[in-house]
């Protein structure tokens, strides 16, 4: 079947057309229903964010970084803008792997904790996209997930790279979201899996096993090969790319800890 200007079109009832209609409907709903408002700034919240930023600077200043296979500006040569992904709760040192002249926006939730993180990370020159994913459509609208997806694609189109967690579901930690592959498909930009580890750290007993990096550490940042999702990808290929992201992040995380802890060379 051909449409305007001879372009091939999928049948009206095909899975591709149905999925596209669903995505458009979700986007319209995101704008019709106002997402949860951002938490109001507070003096105490500002103090918390400033202390967090200062602490991260101390960790960075007293730690030695190793990059594998190379620093971000080298790894990303010819790949910018890109979609930088890591596991949830493992990215507190992200500001220090970014070259100062490389624009990157960070996806941060609209929660109070997200507000603290956003205010702290802005001090390092990172831009912000506010929102998060959710397992159900109505929760995604309330958390700003659909609007955030649109904003991330727009920023990628403008030449700004995006950094976000690959997992967002509290019931499925370390399970890469299909939305990562979908963002790569619609934007045409590569996914760059990355992991950061430090030899000294505190691992919290929460859903994502968040890691608090400690000063005077050996730090390692490992990048996997970029993952490209073609614009023609169907549901099966999207799932395959999602698994590739998950496998790449697990491998990068394992390698980062080996380097930081001086195991296996």
C-alpha positions, 0 to 999 in steps of 0.5 A: 500500500502506498500513501502520499508521495509514493511512501509505503504505508502499513495496513490500518490494522497492523501492529505497527499502526496500532502501536503508533496510534497508541503512542500518539494518544499517550502523548496527547493525554500527557498534554491534556492532563497536567503532570504532578507539579514539581516540588516547591523549592525550600531553604532546607532542600537547597542546603541539602542539594548544596551539601550533596554537590560539595560532597561529590566534588570531594569524592571526585577530587580525592579519587583517581578515575580509570576509563575503559576503553577511553574517556567519554569524548573519545568513545562518543566521537562521531556518535553525538548526540547519544543516549547515555544509560546506566543502572538506577542509583549508580550514577552519582559520579556522572557529572565528572565523566562529562567533558565541560563542553559536551551538553548533556541533559539528565532525566530526573523524576518529579519527586522530592528526591528528584528535586534535590538531585536536579538542584545538585547536578545543575551546579555541574552544568547538566541540563534537566528533563523532569519526569520518569517512567511508570508501569501503567499509562495513568501513572506515566501521565502523572509522573510526566513520563510521556511528556519527558519522552517527547522532551528527550527526543526534542533535545536529541534533535537539537544536538543535546545528549540525554542521560537516564537510568535504563531501569525505572520499575521498582518491581524490576531493578536491573531490567532495561526499559523498552522505552530506551530502545524506543527513544533510540528508534524514534530519535535515530541516536545511539544508546551508550551503556555505561557503568561507574564503580568506586573501590570504597562505597556504601550500598543502600538496602533499597530497591535499586541498591543505590551506591554512595561513592566514598572519598579516596577511591579508585574509580572506574568508568566503563563504556560499552559499544554503542547500540543502534536501533533502526527506525524500521525496528518492529516489536521483536527487534525492539525487544532484542535491542532492549536485551542488548542494552541490559546485557551490555550494562551488566557486563560494563558494571562487572568490568567497572568493579573489577577495575576499581577493585583491581581484580583480573587486571 
